[in-house]
Amino acid sequence: MQIDELEYGPTTGVKALREAVAKMYNETYRVGKSSQYTYENVCIVPGGRAGLSRVAAVVGDVYLGFQVPDYTAYAQSLEVFRRLVPIPTALEAEKNYRLDIEQVRRDVYNQGLSVLLASNPRNPTGQLIQGDELKELVGLSKSKTTIILDEFYSWYIYHDNPEDVGKSVSGATYIDDVNEDSVILIDGLTKNWRLPGWRVCWVVGPKNVVSALSQSGSFLDGGANHPLQVAAIPLLNADYIRQERIALQQHFKMKRDHCLKRLQAMGLKVVVVPHATFYIWLDLSKLPDPLNNGLTFFEELLKERTIVVPGIFFEINPSHRRDLFRSPCHHFVRLSFGPPLKDLDMGLDSIERVLRKVKKEGTRGFGHNYHKSADLDHGAAPNVQ
């Protein structure tokens, strides 16, 4: 380690890492395209939330469109940065939570949306916007709409064709001009490299956006850890990344299939099968009341020393305008198959014990200890990843 690596780093990040990130995007998603990313298109940030906060801080007074369900941290950012007026669109379980591009297009025109925010792959449903749908979504940037894509799970994709194993997805593929098209991508070491404690992430976008992010970073977070930025550079080597993606997709697909098989054996068939991320969006609606709501299910599993995330935590609800008990997410929980297989089986065993208890004793003792919706709306927001 060099002495100067112990000093404060630039708020946009170490130049060598920014160059490595730009090179990775060009080699992975922009081969043969005339418009290429440079280090000036990359801002290194101390975590995904910090990246999103920096972006929110430089956006003007606009209507921002987002979907429900989606990542919980969006609600926190929308509450803090009041210049963003949130306009939600509910995705439908009957349509596998597919993003309806034509509806998005109408919303942009009819509601005057200047910014669209979405995770892709989708947290918590495990779905994926790709191909022509992703191309059309990115294309909306040409109509003066800024597209912000949270791509933290871009490697966690489960291909049906063995020849596709190792391929990832990014909106960068469909950008015509990296400086003219208003598309902002957020990613980092947190999920794909499985290094959340490093807090080394990046925002990729037009040069003018990156310049503005440098200024917002000065007062919001001060920048990412300097020594760990330097340590991250070799992790962006093309051969290393290729091997990691293949191993990751094979391993996590095995864990996904294992969990789906065990859940089905319990009578919990997963209708919306995750094609990406490491999450299962489990529908509880066919279980007996009150176990059929996410909060009661969560409460009973806590007694078994197992944690799932109630679906209402993914009801992005800034300013607490909606009653969460009327949420379309209320009868869901999110399961993670991120932990080791041994731990997954322990958690699945816990679910099995709760279901056996219901069959044997009924549900009379369930659902009495969780807070009501009014308490939830005004309480501290959960820290969900």
C-alpha positions in Angstrom: 0.0 0.0 0.0 1.3 3.4 -0.9 1.3 6.3 1.5 -0.9 8.5 -0.7 -3.6 5.7 -0.6 -4.2 6.6 3.1 -5.2 10.1 2.2 -8.7 11.2 1.3 -9.7 10.1 -2.2 -11.5 12.3 -4.7 -15.3 12.4 -4.2 -15.7 10.9 -7.7 -13.3 8.1 -6.8 -9.8 6.9 -7.6 -9.2 7.5 -11.3 -7.7 4.0 -11.9 -10.8 2.3 -10.5 -13.1 4.6 -12.6 -11.1 3.6 -15.7 -11.4 -0.1 -14.8 -15.2 0.3 -14.4 -15.6 2.1 -17.7 -13.4 -0.6 -19.4 -15.6 -3.4 -17.9 -18.8 -1.8 -19.2 -17.3 -1.3 -22.7 -16.0 -4.8 -22.9 -19.1 -6.4 -21.6 -21.9 -4.4 -23.1 -20.6 -1.9 -25.7 -18.4 -3.9 -28.0 -18.5 -2.4 -31.5 -20.3 0.8 -30.5 -18.8 4.1 -31.4 -19.8 5.8 -28.1 -17.7 4.4 -25.3 -17.5 5.1 -21.5 -14.4 6.8 -20.1 -13.5 7.4 -16.4 -15.4 10.7 -16.7 -18.6 8.6 -16.9 -18.0 6.9 -13.6 -18.4 8.0 -10.0 -17.3 5.7 -7.2 -19.6 5.9 -4.2 -19.6 4.4 -0.7 -22.5 2.0 -1.2 -25.7 1.8 -3.4 -27.8 3.9 -1.1 -25.1 6.6 -1.2 -25.1 6.4 -5.0 -28.9 6.8 -5.1 -28.8 9.6 -2.6 -26.2 11.5 -4.6 -28.4 11.1 -7.7 -31.5 12.2 -5.9 -29.7 15.3 -4.6 -28.8 16.6 -8.1 -32.2 15.9 -9.7 -34.5 19.0 -9.8 -38.2 19.4 -9.0 -39.7 16.5 -10.9 -42.2 13.8 -11.0 -40.5 10.4 -10.5 -42.1 7.1 -11.5 -41.4 3.9 -9.8 -43.1 0.5 -9.4 -44.5 -1.5 -6.6 -43.1 -3.8 -5.3 -39.5 -2.7 -5.4 -36.5 -2.2 -3.2 -37.3 -0.6 0.2 -34.4 1.9 0.2 -36.1 3.9 -2.6 -38.8 4.9 -0.1 -36.2 6.3 2.3 -34.6 8.4 -0.4 -37.9 9.7 -1.7 -38.8 10.8 1.8 -35.6 12.7 2.3 -35.4 14.4 -1.0 -38.7 16.2 -1.2 -38.0 17.8 -4.6 -38.8 14.3 -6.1 -42.6 13.8 -6.3 -43.2 10.0 -6.3 -45.7 8.5 -8.7 -46.2 4.8 -8.2 -47.4 2.1 -10.6 -48.5 -1.3 -9.2 -47.1 -4.3 -11.0 -49.6 -7.2 -11.2 -48.9 -10.7 -9.9 -51.2 -12.1 -12.6 -48.7 -10.7 -15.2 -45.7 -12.1 -13.3 -44.8 -8.5 -12.2 -43.8 -7.7 -15.8 -43.1 -4.1 -16.5 -45.6 -2.9 -19.1 -43.5 -0.7 -21.3 -46.5 0.8 -23.1 -48.1 1.7 -19.8 -44.8 3.3 -18.7 -44.7 5.3 -22.0 -48.3 6.5 -21.4 -47.4 7.5 -17.8 -44.4 9.5 -19.0 -46.6 11.4 -21.4 -49.8 11.7 -19.3 -48.3 12.3 -15.9 -45.2 14.3 -17.0 -42.7 11.9 -15.5 -39.2 13.3 -15.8 -37.4 10.4 -14.0 -38.0 6.6 -13.9 -36.5 4.5 -11.2 -36.3 0.7 -11.3 -34.3 -2.2 -10.0 -33.2 -4.6 -12.8 -33.1 -7.5 -12.0 -36.1 -6.9 -9.8 -35.9 -7.0 -6.0 -38.0 -8.7 -4.5 -39.8 -10.6 -7.3 -36.8 -12.0 -9.0 -38.0 -10.9 -12.5 -35.9 -9.4 -15.2 -36.3 -6.7 -17.8 -34.2 -7.7 -20.9 -34.1 -7.8 -24.6 -36.6 -5.5 -26.5 -38.3 -4.5 -23.2 -35.1 -3.2 -21.8 -34.2 -1.5 -25.1 -37.5 0.3 -25.1 -37.1 1.4 -21.5 -33.7 2.8 -22.1 -35.0 4.4 -25.3 -37.4 6.6 -23.2 -34.3 8.6 -22.3 -34.5 10.2 -25.7 -37.9 11.8 -24.7 -36.2 13.9 -22.0 -36.9 11.2 -19.3 -34.0 10.2 -17.1 -33.8 6.4 -16.6 -32.2 5.3 -13.3 -31.5 1.5 -13.2 -30.4 -0.2 -10.0 -28.4 -3.2 -11.5 -26.9 -4.7 -8.3 -28.1 -8.2 -9.2 -27.0 -8.1 -12.9 -25.0 -11.3 -12.5 -27.7 -13.3 -10.7 -29.5 -14.5 -13.8 -30.7 -18.1 -14.4 -30.6 -19.0 -18.0 -32.5 -21.9 -19.6 -30.0 -22.3 -22.4 -26.7 -23.7 -21.0 -24.8 -21.7 -23.7 -26.0 -18.5 -22.1 -24.6 -19.2 -18.6 -22.2 -16.4 -17.6 -24.1 -13.7 -19.5 -25.3 -10.7 -17.6 -27.8 -7.9 -18.4 -27.4 -4.1 -18.3 -29.1 -1.1 -19.8 -25.6 -0.1 -21.0 -26.1 -2.4 -24.0 -28.9 -0.2 -25.5 -27.5 3.3 -24.9 -26.7 5.0 -28.1 -24.6 7.9 -26.8 -23.2 7.6 -23.3 -23.1 11.4 -22.8 -26.3 12.4 -24.6 -28.7 9.6 -23.4 -29.9 10.3 -19.9 -29.4 6.8 -18.5 -27.9 6.3 -15.0 -26.7 2.9 -13.9 -25.9 2.0 -10.3 -24.0 -1.2 -9.3 -20.9 -2.2 -7.3 -19.1 -4.9 -5.4 -21.9 -5.4 -2.9 -23.9 -8.2 -4.5 -22.1 -9.5 -7.7 -18.7 -9.7 -6.0 -20.3 -10.5 -2.6 -18.3 -7.8 -0.8 -20.9 -5.7 0.9 -18.6 -4.6 3.7 -16.2 -2.9 1.3 -18.8 -0.2 0.5 -17.3 0.3 -3.0 -20.0 0.9 -5.6 -20.4 3.1 -8.7 -22.7 5.3 -10.7 -22.3 5.2 -14.5 -23.8 8.0 -16.6 -23.3 11.1 -18.7 -20.2 13.2 -17.9 -22.3 16.1 -16.7 -24.2 13.9 -14.3 -20.9 12.5 -12.9 -19.6 16.1 -12.4 -22.7 17.0 -10.4 -22.4 13.8 -8.3 -18.9 14.9 -7.3 -20.4 18.0 -5.8 -23.3 16.3 -4.0 -20.8 13.7 -2.6 -18.8 16.4 -0.9 -21.6 17.2 1.6 -23.4 13.8 1.6 -20.8 11.1 2.2 -17.3 12.4 1.5 -16.4 9.5 -0.9 -15.6 5.8 -0.8 -12.8 4.1 1.2 -9.6 5.0 -0.6 -7.5 1.8 0.1 -10.4 -0.5 -0.8 -10.9 1.3 -4.1 -7.4 0.5 -5.0 -7.8 -3.1 -3.8 -10.9 -3.4 -6.0 -9.2 -2.7 -9.3 -7.9 -6.3 -10.0 -11.4 -7.6 -9.2 -12.6 -6.0 -12.4 -10.3 -8.1 -14.6 -12.3 -9.5 -17.5 -11.2 -13.1 -17.1 -11.8 -13.1 -13.4 -15.3 -11.6 -13.9 -16.2 -14.2 -16.6 -15.3 -17.1 -14.3 -17.1 -15.5 -11.3 -20.3 -15.0 -13.3 -20.4 -18.6 -14.5 -19.7 -20.1 -11.1 -22.2 -17.7 -9.4 -25.0 -18.5 -11.8 -24.5 -22.2 -11.6 -24.3 -22.3 -7.8 -27.3 -19.9 -7.2 -29.5 -21.7 -9.7 -28.9 -24.9 -7.8 -29.9 -23.2 -4.6 -33.0 -21.7 -6.2 -34.1 -25.0 -7.6 -33.5 -26.7 -4.2 -35.7 -24.1 -2.4 -38.5 -24.3 -5.0 -38.6 -28.1 -4.8 -38.8 -28.1 -1.0 -41.4 -25.3 -0.9 -43.6 -27.2 -3.4 -43.3 -30.3 -1.3 -44.8 -28.3 1.6 -47.7 -27.2 -0.6 -46.2 -23.7 -1.1 -46.0 -23.6 -4.9 -44.1 -20.5 -6.2 -46.1 -19.2 -9.1 -43.8 -16.4 -10.1 -40.5 -18.3 -10.4 -37.5 -16.0 -10.0 -35.3 -15.8 -13.1 -32.8 -13.5 -11.4 -31.6 -12.2 -8.0 -31.5 -14.6 -5.0 -35.0 -14.0 -3.8 -38.3 -15.9 -3.9 -41.5 -13.8 -3.7 -43.7 -16.3 -1.8 -47.5 -16.0 -2.1 -49.2 -16.9 1.2 -52.8 -16.2 0.2 -53.8 -19.9 0.2 -52.7 -20.4 3.8 -55.3 -20.2 6.6 -56.0 -16.8 8.1 -54.0 -15.1 9.8 -50.9 -17.0 8.6 -51.8 -15.8 5.1 -50.4 -12.4 5.8 -46.7 -11.6 5.7 -46.5 -10.1 9.2 -48.0 -13.1 10.9 -45.9 -15.5 8.9 -42.8 -13.4 9.8 -43.8 -13.4 13.5 -44.2 -17.2 13.6 -40.9 -17.9 11.9 -39.1 -15.6 14.4 -40.2 -18.0 17.1 -38.3 -20.6 15.1 -35.3 -18.4 14.8 -35.8 -17.8 11.1 -36.2 -14.5 9.3 -38.2 -13.7 6.2 -39.2 -10.2 5.0 -42.9 -9.3 5.1 -44.1 -8.2 1.6 -45.4 -4.8 2.8 -41.8 -3.7 3.4 -41.5 -3.6 -0.4 -44.6 -1.4 -0.7 -42.7 1.8 -1.4 -44.8 4.2 0.6 -43.1 7.6 1.0 -44.9 10.0 3.3 -47.0 7.0 4.5 -50.0 7.8 2.3 -51.4 4.3 2.0 -52.7 1.8 4.5 -50.2 -1.0 4.3 -52.8 -3.6 5.3 -54.5 -2.9 1.9 -51.3 -3.4 0.0 -51.1 -6.0 -2.8 -47.9 -7.1 -1.1 -49.6 -7.9 2.2 -50.0 -11.6 1.5 -46.4 -12.1 0.4 -43.0 -12.6 2.1 -39.6 -12.5 0.5 -37.3 -15.4 1.0 -33.5 -15.2 0.3 -31.6 -18.2 -1.0 -28.3 -16.2 -0.6 -27.1 -18.1 2.5 -25.2 -21.5 2.4 -27.3 -24.5 1.6 -27.1 -25.8 5.1 -28.6 -22.6 6.5 -31.3 -22.6 3.8 -32.4 -26.1 4.9 -32.6 -25.0 8.5 -34.9 -22.1 7.4 -37.0 -24.3 5.2 -37.3 -26.8 8.1 -38.6 -23.9 10.2 -41.3 -23.2 7.7 -42.2 -26.8 7.6 -42.6 -26.9 11.4 -44.9 -23.9 11.4 -47.1 -25.5 8.7 -47.2 -28.7 10.7 -48.2 -26.8 13.8 -51.1 -25.2 11.8 -52.4 -28.5 10.7 -52.2 -30.0 14.2 -53.3 -27.0 16.4 -55.0 -24.5 14.1 -54.2 -20.8 14.0 -55.9 -19.5 17.2 -52.6 -18.4 18.8 -51.3 -16.7 15.7 -51.1 -13.0 14.7 -51.5 -11.2 18.1 -48.1 -9.6 18.6 -47.3 -7.6 15.5 -48.0 -3.8 15.3 -51.0 -2.5 13.4 -50.7 -0.6 10.2 -50.8 2.8 11.8 -47.8 1.9 14.0 -45.9 0.5 11.0 -46.5 3.6 8.9 -45.1 5.9 11.6 -42.4 3.7 13.0 -38.8 3.3 12.0 -38.3 2.0 8.5 -36.8 -1.5 8.4 -33.3 -1.9 7.0 -33.9 -4.5 4.3 -31.3 -5.5 1.7 
